[in-house]
Amino acid sequence: MLVIPAIDLDGGRSRLVYWPGAATGVGAPTDRPERIARRFVELGARAVHLVDFDGARAGRPVNLEAIARVAEVVAVPLQVAGGVEDPDAIRLVFAAGATRVVVGAALADDRDRLRACLDVAGEWLAVGLDARSDRIAAYPWRRGAPPTLVDLVDELATLGVGRFVLSHLGSDAAAAVLAELRARVEAEFVVAGGVSSVADLARLRDAGASGIILGEPLFSGAIELEAALAEAG
């Protein structure tokens, strides 16, 4: 299971300040995304997840320069989410140095746009889904009845999506949800959030998650990246 550190980009900087030596009082705090990403990679991260907060608000990529600065200093896959909802946006973030993208669930109701995005990103496209059943039911779908999470994943996989990022799943519910999804769909499932301890990582690994995206726990020191990597195997 991959442990993928996440950096939230806001105004070209990290939304959270990272202080690698906070526990010991050594080192210097930084909000420079490229420095944070380089540190994570030095510690063993094999991929980095970048969230374009401004892009999510604007509906288009905004923090392209910050993405480019990260791409210049690390040689691991860079996954970008936020404001990447059409082929042109994917081309922009790829040109900046991203190698993977996460699009939103809205593309499930826009098959032509989804196919166009797949044409550009191929297997490096993931669809981000809020795994909470009430949120899926409340989404304004352009269809007769809202789908279940399993039906939605099955539908998207049939259209060619091979990677999903599931948010708000939580480690306690992960085993049952992932087991059902993996029984129906041949795809990779990455869990975003819902982790507060190394033990949570073990549960997600055993449930069959192919990756876990970790943000705030790494910045706060609640989870040390080295310990997370060791637990992930």
Residue pairs with C-beta under 8 A, 6 or more apart in sequence:
1 201
1 204
1 205
1 209
1 210
1 211
1 212
1 232
1 233
2 46
2 47
2 190
2 210
2 211
2 212
2 232
3 45
3 201
3 211
3 212
3 214
3 225
3 228
3 229
3 232
4 45
4 47
4 48
4 49
4 79
4 190
4 211
4 212
4 213
4 214
5 36
5 37
5 40
5 45
5 48
5 49
5 213
5 214
5 215
5 218
5 225
6 48
6 49
6 50
6 51
6 192
6 213
6 214
6 215
7 14
7 33
7 36
7 37
7 48
7 49
7 50
7 51
7 70
7 215
8 14
8 15
8 16
8 51
8 53
8 215
9 15
9 33
9 50
9 51
9 52
9 53
9 54
9 55
9 63
9 66
9 67
9 82
10 53
10 54
10 63
11 54
11 63
12 33
12 63
12 65
12 66
13 31
13 32
13 33
13 66
14 30
14 31
14 32
14 33
14 36
15 53
16 31
16 215
16 216
16 219
17 29
17 30
17 31
17 219
18 29
18 30
18 31
18 35
18 36
18 39
18 218
18 219
19 27
19 28
19 29
19 30
20 27
20 39
21 27
21 28
22 29
22 221
23 221
30 36
32 69
33 50
33 66
33 69
33 70
34 66
34 69
34 70
34 72
34 73
34 74
35 73
37 48
37 70
37 73
37 74
38 73
38 74
40 48
40 218
40 225
41 48
41 74
41 75
41 76
43 225
43 226
43 229
44 225
44 226
44 229
45 76
45 225
45 229
46 76
46 77
47 76
47 77
47 78
47 79
47 100
47 211
48 70
48 74
48 76
48 77
48 78
48 79
49 79
49 80
49 81
49 192
49 213
49 215
50 63
50 66
50 67
50 70
50 78
50 79
50 80
50 81
50 98
51 80
51 81
51 82
51 215
52 61
52 62
52 63
52 67
52 80
52 81
52 82
52 83
52 84
52 93
53 63
53 82
54 62
54 63
54 82
54 83
55 61
55 62
55 63
55 82
55 83
55 84
56 81
56 82
56 83
57 83
58 83
59 83
59 85
60 83
60 89
61 67
61 80
61 82
61 83
61 84
61 89
61 92
61 93
61 96
62 83
64 92
64 93
64 96
65 96
67 78
67 80
67 93
67 96
67 97
67 98
68 96
68 97
70 78
70 97
71 78
71 96
71 97
71 98
72 97
77 99
77 100
78 97
78 98
78 99
78 100
79 98
79 99
79 100
79 101
79 102
79 126
80 93
80 98
80 100
80 101
80 102
81 101
81 102
81 128
81 165
83 89
84 90
84 93
84 101
84 102
84 103
85 103
85 104
85 106
85 107
85 113
86 113
86 116
86 117
87 113
87 116
87 117
87 119
87 120
90 101
90 117
90 120
90 121
90 125
91 120
93 101
94 101
94 120
94 121
99 124
100 121
100 124
100 125
100 126
101 117
101 121
101 124
101 125
101 126
102 125
102 126
102 127
102 128
102 165
103 114
103 117
103 125
103 126
103 127
103 128
104 127
104 128
105 127
105 128
105 129
105 130
105 139
105 152
107 113
107 114
107 117
107 127
108 114
108 127
108 141
108 147
108 152
108 155
108 156
109 141
109 142
109 143
111 159
114 156
114 159
114 161
115 159
115 160
117 125
118 125
118 159
118 160
118 161
123 162
123 163
124 163
125 161
125 163
126 161
126 163
126 164
126 165
126 188
126 190
127 156
127 161
127 163
127 164
127 165
128 164
128 165
128 166
128 167
128 192
129 136
129 149
129 152
129 153
129 164
129 165
129 166
129 167
130 136
130 167
130 168
131 149
131 166
131 167
131 168
131 169
131 173
131 177
132 168
133 148
133 149
135 168
136 146
136 147
136 148
136 149
136 152
137 146
138 146
139 146
141 147
147 155
149 177
149 181
150 180
150 181
150 184
153 164
153 181
153 184
153 185
153 187
154 184
154 185
156 164
157 185
157 186
157 187
161 187
162 186
162 187
162 188
163 187
163 188
163 189
163 190
164 181
164 187
164 188
164 189
164 190
165 190
165 191
165 192
165 213
166 177
166 189
166 190
166 191
166 192
167 191
167 192
167 193
167 194
168 193
168 194
169 177
169 191
169 193
169 194
170 194
171 194
171 195
171 200
171 201
171 203
171 204
172 203
174 191
174 194
174 203
174 204
174 207
174 209
175 203
175 206
175 207
178 189
178 204
178 207
178 208
178 209
179 207
179 208
181 187
181 189
182 189
182 208
188 210
188 211
189 208
189 209
189 210
190 209
190 210
190 211
190 212
190 213
191 204
191 209
191 211
191 212
191 213
192 212
192 213
193 213
193 215
194 200
195 201
195 204
195 212
195 214
195 217
195 223
196 217
196 222
196 223
197 222
197 223
198 223
198 227
198 228
198 231
201 212
201 223
201 228
201 231
201 232
202 231
204 212
205 231
205 232
205 233
212 228
212 232
214 223
214 225
214 228
216 222
217 223
218 224
218 225
218 228
